[in-house]
Amino acid sequence: FYPYRQHEIYSLIEKMTINGFFLGRPVELMCSVGELPSLNRKYEISQLCRELCGGEENINNLLSLLRRFCEEINYMNFFDIVKKYYRDYIESVKRHLNKYPFVLVMEDFYGKKQKSYHYIITNLSHGSFGISFKNNDKLYMFAVMALMSISDNEEENELYRGALSTNTIIHEFAHPLINPLTEKFGELVEKNYQAYEWLKKYKPPYFQSGYGDWDECVNEHIVRAIAIYLAAKLGEKEYASRHLDYDMKIGYKYLPALLDKFQYYEKHRGIYKTIDDFYPELIEVFAEKV
């Protein structure tokens, strides 16, 4: 890429980054378009993503420059040459995904089906993201996972026990379903704001993720509880227990109460058909001081 160091695409991305185009925003934008070299717009991005990209003009300019850059450097030919590099990663991911009925378990728990599920691995991203695009009340669900190391030993393989683990898959697919419920029931959530103050003393200074505001804190609690609960249902009880211990240490003190609520929810599905129906009951756990 050195001969192209002065290409105008770099200056555009630098300007967009200052405006907020980082972390989940590039991920959401690229999930919303088709494959190279066309990069056609497929899904409607969120208003927040549009704003942090700097508006439609910036987005269209970026996609246009990416198409041109792809052609100038003959990227598709380069990709055909190097794609074998990803073969072992993809095969490991497939083995992991085939190991568990992820979709069946999640849809049974939430009480509703979604339009589609897309599982993306990348070594260009730090962290994992849950992205979704809505169409006729159904979601196109994307779980974007940071690609970690691969080991021949399954117990040490990050695809099984790290960033691409059972827990994280469920976690990232949960955010697009839980976050809108927290917004929908905003008044109920706000009534329990005092829990945010109670929790602050438990949050270690080295780990502040998930505590940006009260809504984010609620979302992270519920999503982490779902990931632990469903991982156990998939047979990963020991792993779920380790995650519970870890999440408790980094300040998510309402997890045991949430896990108890999920057991109640599943025993009373005749009353609560979906997680949406149960959410007001679920949020009550934050009324109790920890």
N, C-alpha and C positions, 0 to 999 in steps of 0.2 A: 504493500500500500504506500510505500515511501514516495514513489513518483506522483502520487495523487494527494500529497499532504496539503496542497493549497486548494483542493477541490472545495467548491462553495458549500457542499453538504455539511462540512465540519463546522463552519461558522454558523450555519443555521441551527445545528443541533446545540452548539454552545449557547446561543441566545435562548433557545427553547428550554434548556436546562435551568438557566437562571430564572425563568418564568415558572418552573415547577415540573418540568418534563424529566422525571427520574423515578426510581423505584417502580411502583406498579403502573405508572402512566405509559411508558413505552411498551410494557407487556400488554396492557389493555388495547392500545392502538394496534399493535401487530397481530393480536388475536382477532381483531375486528376485520381484518383484510384477508384476501385470498393469497395463494402462494405466489412466490416469485416465478416469472418476472412480471406478472400482471399487477399484483397487489391491489386488486379491485376491492372496493368497499363492500363488505358483506353484511356487517351488523352495525347497529347504531350504538355509538359509544356514549358513555355517561356525560352529563353536563360538566361534572368536575374535570373529567379527562379533557374535554374540549377546551375548557378554560385554561387548564394548566399546560396545554399544548400551545396556547396563544391564539386559539380560534381556528376556524375552518381554513382560512388562507394559509396559515402556517402548516396545517396538516396536509393540505393539497400540495403545497410546495415541497414538503418533505417526501411524500410518496412519489412525486414526479422526479425529484432528484435521486431517490433510491432506484427507481426504474432505470434512469439514465446511467447511474453509477454501475449498476448491475450489468448493463450492456457494454459500457466502456471497458470494464475489467474482465469481461467474459466470465462472470461469476458462475453461471450455471455449468459451464465446462469445468471450472475449478471444483465445484461441488460434486460433480459426477466422479471426479478423480479421488476425492478425499472421503466420500460418504461411507466407504468401508470402515473408516475409523470408528464410526458409531455403531457398527454391527453388534459387537459384544454388549454394549450398553442396552441397545434395543432388545436383544434377546433376553437379557437379565430382567428388564422391565416386564416383558411379556410373561416370563415365568412367574413373576410376582403377581401380576394382575390376574393370571389364570388360576392362581392359588386360592383365591377367595371370591365369593359372589358379591363383590362390592356394591354393584348397582342394586341388586335385589334387596340386600340388607338395608341400604340407605333409603330406598323408596318405601320399603315396608315401615321403617321407623318414622319417616316424615309423613307418610300417608298420602303421597302424591308422586306422580311420574314427571319427568322432565323431557324436553325435546331431544337432547343429546348430551353425551359426556365426552369430553376431549381431554386426553392426558398428554401433556407436553413436557419433555425433558430438555434442559438447556444448560450449557456450561458458560453462558454469557451473562448469567443473572446471579445476584446475591440474594438468597432467600427464596421463599416459595409464595405463590399468590393464588387466590381463588377469584376467578373472573367469570362474569356471566353476561349474557345479552338476552333481553326478553322479547318474546314474540307471541302474541295471543295468549298471555298468561302462562306460557311455558318458557322454561329457561334453556338456553344453550350453555352448558356448564363447561368451564375450562379449569383444570388444575395444572398450574405451571410450576414445575419443580426444579430447583437447582440441582444440577448433576454433580454427585459426589464421587468418591472413589469406588472402584469395583475390586472385590476380593474373591478368590476361589472359595474361601470359607464363607458359607452362607451366613453364619452368625456374625461375621465381621463385615459383611457386605452392606454398604450404605444404602443400596437399593432395597434392602430388607429391614435394616435396623437403624436407618439414619434419615436423611432429608427426603428420601423416597419411600419411607416406611408406610405401613398400614395406617398408623396414627395420622401421619401428615396428609395422606390421600384423603381421608375422611375429613380432616380439619379444613383443607382448602375447598373441598366441595360443599362444606357446611356454611362457610361465610356468605355466599350469595343467597342462601335461604334464611339465615338467622339475622343478618344485618338489617334487611328491610323490615323484619318484624319488630326489632328494637326501635326503628324509626316510626313504624305504624302505631306502636303502643307507647309512644314517647311520654305521655302524661304519667302512665304507671311507672315507667322507668325513672322518671324525674322524682317521683314520690319517695324513692329509695336512695336518693342521692347521698344521704348520710353514710351509706356503706362505703362510698368512695373515700371518705375521710377516714373511716375505720381501717380501710385496707392499706392506706399509704404507709403506715408504720411497718408493714410486712414486706414492702417492695424493696428488694436489694438495690443499692445504687448502681451495680454493674449490669442490671437488667431492667430497663424502663419500658421496653416494648409492650404494647397492649394497654398502656395506662395514659394515653394521650389525653383522653377526656372520659367522662363517665360512660357515655354510649360505647366507646371502644372497649372499655374495661368490662362492661356487661357482655358485649359480643365475644370477647376473648374467653371469658369465663364459660359461657354456654357452649361455644364451639369446642373448646378444649375438653369440656365434660362429655360432649357428644363423641368426640374422637376416642376418648378413653372407654366410654360405655360400649361403643360399637366394635372397637378393637377386641374387647373382651368377648363380645358375642361371636366374633369371628374366630375365637379360639386362642387369641393372643392374650390370655389372662395375666401371665407373668409380665409381659411387655406393658400391658395397660397399667398394671400395678406400679411398675417403675416410672411410667409417665406421670401417674398421679402423685407419686412421691416428689418427683422433680418439680412439677407444676406447683405443688404446695410450697415447696422451698422458695420459689420465686414469686410468691405472693398471692396465688390464686386460691384463697382460703375458703371460698364457697363451693369448691368442687364436690366435697362429700355430700353436701345438702342437695346439690343439683343432681348427682348420681342417684340419690334416694328418690328424687322427684321423677326421674326417668323410669324407675321401677314402678312407681305409682301410675305413671302415664301408660305404660305398656299393660298393666293389669286392668286398666279402665278405658280401653280403646273403644268400647261401646259408647262412651260419653265423649271422648276426645278422638275424633276421626283423624285429625292431622296435628302436626306440631303447632300450626297456626292457632288451632282451637285451644291448645294447652298453654300457650305462651303466657297469658295473664296469670295462670296458676304458677308457672315456672318462675316468674319474676319475683314472686313473693319471698323467695329464699333470702333476698337481699334486705328484707325488713329486720332480720335477726342480726344482732351484733356478733362479730367474730373476735 
